[in-house]
């Protein structure tokens, strides 16, 4: 399956950009930041946090629910933790 977007480290965040963009091409991230696609991206930049605006737009385009779901922090309430919590109350 070929995706329409890919992730690219840019200005301190990992942004989603159109997959067809190549090095030195002018484009825009999904959140609307104009950019010139860099020729390379050092490995450590791939560890930058994901841009929330791009993540939201990408998930919407792909039909993936927002994260975290139900406004909860990831891993905060697993079914087992929820059951233990409910038994205490």
C-alpha positions as CSV (number, residue, x, y, z in Angstrom):
1,X,0.0,0.0,0.0
2,X,1.5,3.3,-1.0
3,X,0.8,6.2,1.4
4,X,0.2,9.8,0.3
5,X,2.2,11.3,3.1
6,X,5.6,10.6,4.8
7,X,7.2,11.9,8.0
8,X,10.1,14.4,7.9
9,X,12.1,16.0,10.7
10,X,11.8,19.8,10.3
11,X,12.2,22.7,12.7
12,X,12.3,20.6,15.9
13,X,9.3,18.4,15.1
14,X,8.5,15.4,12.9
15,X,6.1,16.7,10.3
16,X,3.9,14.9,7.7
17,X,4.6,16.0,4.1
18,X,3.4,14.7,0.7
19,X,5.3,11.6,-0.2
20,X,6.1,13.0,-3.7
21,X,8.3,15.8,-2.4
22,X,12.0,15.3,-3.0
23,X,15.2,17.0,-1.7
24,X,15.4,20.8,-2.3
25,X,11.7,21.0,-3.4
26,X,9.5,23.6,-1.8
27,X,6.4,22.3,-0.1
28,X,4.2,22.5,3.0
29,X,3.6,20.3,6.0
30,X,0.2,19.0,6.8
31,X,-0.1,21.6,9.6
32,X,0.7,24.4,7.1
33,X,4.4,25.1,7.7
34,X,6.2,26.0,4.5
35,X,9.5,24.2,4.0
36,X,12.3,23.2,1.6
37,X,12.8,19.5,1.8
38,X,16.3,18.9,3.2
39,X,18.7,16.5,1.3
40,X,19.4,14.5,4.5
41,X,18.1,14.2,8.0
42,X,20.5,13.1,10.7
43,X,19.3,10.1,12.7
44,X,18.8,12.0,16.0
45,X,16.2,14.3,14.3
46,X,13.9,11.3,13.8
47,X,13.6,11.2,17.6
48,X,12.1,14.7,17.7
49,X,8.5,14.9,18.9
50,X,5.7,14.5,16.4
51,X,3.9,17.7,15.4
52,X,0.4,17.4,16.9
53,X,-1.2,19.3,14.0
54,X,0.4,17.0,11.4
55,X,-0.5,13.9,13.5
56,X,-4.1,15.0,13.7
57,X,-4.4,15.8,10.0
58,X,-2.6,12.5,9.0
59,X,-4.8,10.4,11.3
60,X,-7.9,12.1,9.9
61,X,-6.8,11.4,6.3
62,X,-5.9,7.8,7.1
63,X,-9.1,7.2,9.1
64,X,-7.2,6.5,12.3
65,X,-8.8,7.6,15.6
66,X,-7.1,10.4,17.5
67,X,-4.4,9.6,20.1
68,X,-4.7,9.4,23.0
69,X,-8.2,8.1,22.7
70,X,-10.9,9.4,25.1
71,X,-8.5,12.1,26.3
72,X,-6.6,9.7,28.5
73,X,-2.8,9.5,28.6
74,X,-1.4,6.4,27.0
75,X,-1.3,3.4,29.3
76,X,-3.0,5.3,32.1
77,X,-6.0,2.9,32.3
78,X,-5.6,-0.6,31.1
79,X,-8.6,-3.0,31.6
80,X,-6.8,-4.6,34.6
81,X,-6.0,-1.3,36.2
82,X,-9.6,-0.1,35.6
83,X,-11.0,-3.3,37.3
84,X,-8.7,-2.8,40.3
85,X,-9.7,0.8,40.6
86,X,-13.4,-0.1,40.4
87,X,-13.0,-2.7,43.1
88,X,-11.5,-0.2,45.5
89,X,-14.5,2.2,45.2
